[in-house]
């Protein structure tokens, strides 16, 4: 699986992106998690197309086919997303991001209110500089350790993530359901990770996302420990915030903070769920809202 289009930006960087679903459908930009790439998407392209969705995904700088943008902050993604939709001739679009993609989708919502129709932050990270030590409450020790590397600096983070990426690729080759290794994840996450269709997407995405090294992953972690460059309270467009009550990668406190600080946020709490998204829930509830504003019911 490649599904790659490249775009040369005004600063000379190359940006890689992909399209899924119905080419004539309603545009939705999806922003991948950490680590991840443009190949992170719903496993059944026919279902996306049947909804009338034209999904555009892209490799954040340093991932997949996109050149690194050293020192980037969360808000810097807005210029990259703008370049892609301008290149495709898209005036208005919805945006969604999961996990590490959550803050980035909120940046797009905050900075492009004249173009973004609706935004959805799914199990997204909250600002580190606002929550402080509470940012870690409920977080698995493996994730706490990773952000400790980020706080120690780029050199430490590079060395540790290089080792982590190698181990992750080895685990995927043996058992994709064990992608998270020593993380103590809830049973709901284990069930989703055991699905063959999810495993196929993970194999493709993880292999692609680190094909040129770990810099996308490292720069994400560094960006999450710094100010985002925008205030979530400035968002004026319809925005949904979803989170899992038992998430140990991005704990519930993050979703609660975002819901409380994004004006008028529509919320959905998966009371039995963790971090992994059920793709069928996205088809049944998330995409209809992003496309037509049809509010989900549980």
Legacy VTK file of the C-alpha trace (Angstrom):
# vtk DataFile Version 3.0
C-alpha trace
ASCII
DATASET POLYDATA
POINTS 298 float
0.000 0.000 0.000
1.474 3.351 -1.054
-1.330 5.797 -1.940
1.037 8.726 -2.074
0.926 12.165 -3.623
3.742 14.590 -2.877
3.627 18.359 -2.761
6.573 20.772 -2.653
5.918 23.594 -0.205
7.040 27.203 -0.514
9.862 26.575 1.972
11.177 23.702 -0.158
9.916 20.857 2.048
8.146 17.855 0.551
4.789 16.893 2.047
3.183 13.503 1.409
-0.567 12.932 1.466
-3.202 10.396 0.412
-6.904 10.352 -0.493
-9.539 7.775 0.418
-13.234 7.207 -0.132
-15.335 9.080 -2.690
-13.265 11.513 -4.816
-16.410 13.621 -5.316
-17.480 13.430 -1.666
-17.419 15.857 1.240
-13.801 16.627 2.168
-12.531 15.503 5.581
-8.904 16.009 6.555
-7.790 13.379 9.067
-4.663 13.954 11.150
-2.850 10.867 12.367
-1.639 10.006 15.848
1.844 9.664 17.327
3.548 7.802 15.766
1.620 7.473 12.524
1.326 8.553 8.918
-1.074 9.099 6.013
-1.857 5.351 5.924
-3.710 5.489 9.252
-7.353 5.364 8.147
-10.545 3.327 8.355
-9.709 -0.209 7.166
-12.653 -0.444 4.744
-12.366 2.133 1.990
-15.732 1.109 0.525
-17.496 2.152 3.718
-15.866 5.581 3.577
-16.937 5.995 -0.035
-20.499 4.847 0.734
-20.847 7.699 3.210
-19.933 10.224 0.541
-16.686 11.160 2.291
-13.531 12.291 0.543
-10.879 11.667 3.191
-7.477 13.354 2.922
-4.681 12.178 5.197
-1.089 13.384 5.294
2.305 12.638 6.794
3.220 15.230 9.390
6.783 16.528 8.893
9.362 13.838 9.602
6.939 10.960 9.015
6.636 8.824 5.893
7.230 10.872 2.744
7.257 14.284 4.449
10.499 16.124 5.137
11.330 17.037 8.696
10.495 20.530 9.973
12.794 20.758 12.956
11.505 22.828 15.876
7.896 22.728 14.691
5.112 23.482 17.119
1.563 22.162 17.018
0.189 25.255 15.283
2.668 24.898 12.420
0.494 22.134 10.967
-2.028 24.752 9.857
0.205 25.947 7.013
0.742 22.361 5.823
-2.972 21.522 5.842
-3.698 24.790 4.045
-1.164 23.929 1.350
-2.780 20.524 0.757
-6.375 21.727 0.517
-5.321 24.659 -1.667
-3.464 22.257 -3.960
-6.604 20.103 -4.212
-8.848 23.107 -4.847
-10.874 22.545 -1.662
-12.473 25.627 -0.124
-14.280 24.128 2.881
-13.613 20.915 4.773
-14.068 19.139 8.076
-11.087 18.031 10.148
-10.501 15.296 12.697
-7.459 14.053 14.565
-6.823 11.230 16.980
-4.405 10.985 19.912
-1.340 13.035 18.918
-3.348 14.289 15.957
-5.936 15.792 18.296
-4.072 19.013 19.138
-3.169 19.446 15.478
-6.790 19.183 14.343
-7.735 21.745 17.004
-5.054 24.090 15.666
-6.619 23.880 12.204
-10.061 24.523 13.692
-8.795 27.535 15.633
-6.866 29.143 12.813
-9.103 28.423 9.795
-12.662 29.115 11.014
-13.640 30.493 7.608
-12.811 27.181 5.936
-13.343 24.423 8.527
-16.973 23.373 8.893
-16.619 21.012 11.875
-13.753 19.537 13.897
-13.462 16.388 16.008
-10.702 15.677 18.506
-10.622 11.950 19.327
-8.689 10.815 22.463
-6.568 13.928 21.978
-3.770 15.262 24.144
-4.346 18.364 26.282
-1.746 21.157 26.696
1.180 20.136 28.885
1.951 23.705 29.941
-1.574 24.096 31.343
-2.050 20.783 33.173
1.491 20.474 34.511
2.023 17.337 36.604
-1.677 16.438 36.265
-0.952 15.791 32.588
0.431 12.404 33.653
-2.430 11.362 35.964
-3.670 7.942 34.836
-0.992 7.599 32.141
0.807 4.288 31.670
4.420 4.367 32.964
5.695 3.569 29.464
4.179 6.788 28.130
5.383 8.777 31.137
8.883 7.487 30.407
8.670 8.577 26.782
7.737 12.136 27.639
10.540 12.155 30.185
12.912 11.549 27.267
11.359 14.523 25.467
11.915 16.754 28.473
15.525 15.541 28.657
16.132 16.908 25.154
16.361 15.962 21.497
19.507 13.836 21.773
18.062 11.610 24.484
14.741 11.352 22.690
16.350 10.406 19.367
18.362 7.584 20.891
15.467 6.142 22.876
12.872 6.393 20.097
15.249 4.793 17.617
15.425 1.814 19.934
11.655 1.882 20.507
10.929 2.012 16.765
13.126 -1.011 16.103
11.394 -2.964 18.877
7.954 -1.934 17.623
8.696 -3.122 14.098
9.905 -6.444 15.488
6.711 -6.854 17.529
4.477 -6.063 14.554
6.266 -8.654 12.442
5.525 -11.328 15.050
2.167 -10.254 16.495
0.578 -6.936 15.452
-1.787 -7.118 18.449
1.285 -6.584 20.648
2.222 -3.287 19.032
2.239 -1.506 22.416
4.474 -4.032 24.128
4.608 -3.469 27.890
1.667 -1.034 28.067
-1.108 -2.218 30.400
-4.055 -1.481 28.132
-7.727 -2.245 28.842
-9.499 -5.220 27.322
-11.445 -2.981 24.917
-8.162 -1.882 23.341
-6.945 -5.479 23.111
-10.128 -6.479 21.280
-9.700 -3.780 18.658
-5.992 -4.524 18.207
-6.841 -8.199 17.646
-8.896 -7.423 14.526
-7.144 -8.565 11.325
-8.264 -5.470 9.391
-6.864 -3.153 12.073
-3.642 -5.127 12.179
-3.178 -4.777 8.421
-3.532 -0.994 8.623
-1.104 -0.873 11.557
1.498 -2.922 9.690
1.321 -0.590 6.712
1.254 2.628 8.741
3.966 1.876 11.288
6.384 0.570 8.669
5.804 3.662 6.537
5.868 6.230 9.328
9.474 5.443 10.365
10.871 4.630 6.941
13.129 7.713 7.092
13.794 7.590 10.820
12.016 8.664 13.990
12.057 12.441 13.546
8.315 12.838 13.061
7.711 10.939 16.293
10.418 12.857 18.145
9.227 16.253 16.937
5.665 15.406 17.987
6.802 14.541 21.512
8.854 17.718 21.734
5.933 19.800 20.464
3.560 18.339 23.050
5.815 19.487 25.892
5.851 23.072 24.584
3.098 25.692 24.165
0.891 24.826 21.205
0.888 28.302 19.671
-2.870 28.802 19.941
-5.575 28.764 22.607
-8.259 26.041 22.334
-10.664 28.556 23.880
-10.395 30.587 20.662
-12.148 27.887 18.609
-15.452 29.164 17.242
-16.583 26.384 14.916
-18.588 23.289 15.982
-16.116 20.957 17.682
-16.506 17.475 19.121
-14.295 16.005 21.842
-14.326 12.245 22.383
-12.344 10.273 24.936
-12.195 6.875 26.628
-12.770 6.521 30.350
-10.076 3.835 30.634
-7.477 5.312 28.293
-3.938 4.897 29.662
-2.130 6.531 26.729
-4.075 9.804 26.806
-5.967 9.708 30.114
-9.532 10.920 30.541
-8.351 14.111 32.248
-7.093 15.343 28.879
-10.487 14.953 27.226
-12.213 16.505 30.216
-9.937 19.547 30.069
-10.449 20.013 26.328
-14.221 19.640 26.668
-14.274 22.263 29.412
-12.108 24.749 27.528
-13.381 24.528 23.945
-16.503 26.698 23.700
-19.657 24.647 23.105
-17.787 21.382 22.647
-19.934 18.343 21.862
-18.668 15.444 23.948
-18.744 11.676 23.805
-17.233 9.547 26.564
-16.720 5.854 25.913
-17.381 4.645 29.444
-16.002 1.170 28.749
-13.344 2.127 26.223
-9.693 3.049 26.167
-7.473 4.626 23.541
-8.158 2.551 20.449
-10.957 3.792 18.242
-13.608 1.407 16.993
-13.651 2.173 13.248
-17.312 1.206 12.985
-18.191 3.867 15.554
-16.496 6.416 13.321
-18.550 5.271 10.329
-21.825 5.244 12.253
-21.402 8.327 14.436
-18.378 10.498 13.655
-18.413 10.796 9.868
-22.149 11.632 9.554
-21.599 14.499 12.002
-18.475 15.738 10.221
-20.248 15.626 6.851
-23.778 16.784 7.636
-23.832 17.793 11.299
-25.930 14.776 12.293
-25.346 14.476 16.025
-24.714 10.916 17.149
-26.862 9.064 19.658
-25.566 6.370 22.008
LINES 1 299
298 0 1 2 3 4 5 6 7 8 9 10 11 12 13 14 15 16 17 18 19 20 21 22 23 24 25 26 27 28 29 30 31 32 33 34 35 36 37 38 39 40 41 42 43 44 45 46 47 48 49 50 51 52 53 54 55 56 57 58 59 60 61 62 63 64 65 66 67 68 69 70 71 72 73 74 75 76 77 78 79 80 81 82 83 84 85 86 87 88 89 90 91 92 93 94 95 96 97 98 99 100 101 102 103 104 105 106 107 108 109 110 111 112 113 114 115 116 117 118 119 120 121 122 123 124 125 126 127 128 129 130 131 132 133 134 135 136 137 138 139 140 141 142 143 144 145 146 147 148 149 150 151 152 153 154 155 156 157 158 159 160 161 162 163 164 165 166 167 168 169 170 171 172 173 174 175 176 177 178 179 180 181 182 183 184 185 186 187 188 189 190 191 192 193 194 195 196 197 198 199 200 201 202 203 204 205 206 207 208 209 210 211 212 213 214 215 216 217 218 219 220 221 222 223 224 225 226 227 228 229 230 231 232 233 234 235 236 237 238 239 240 241 242 243 244 245 246 247 248 249 250 251 252 253 254 255 256 257 258 259 260 261 262 263 264 265 266 267 268 269 270 271 272 273 274 275 276 277 278 279 280 281 282 283 284 285 286 287 288 289 290 291 292 293 294 295 296 297
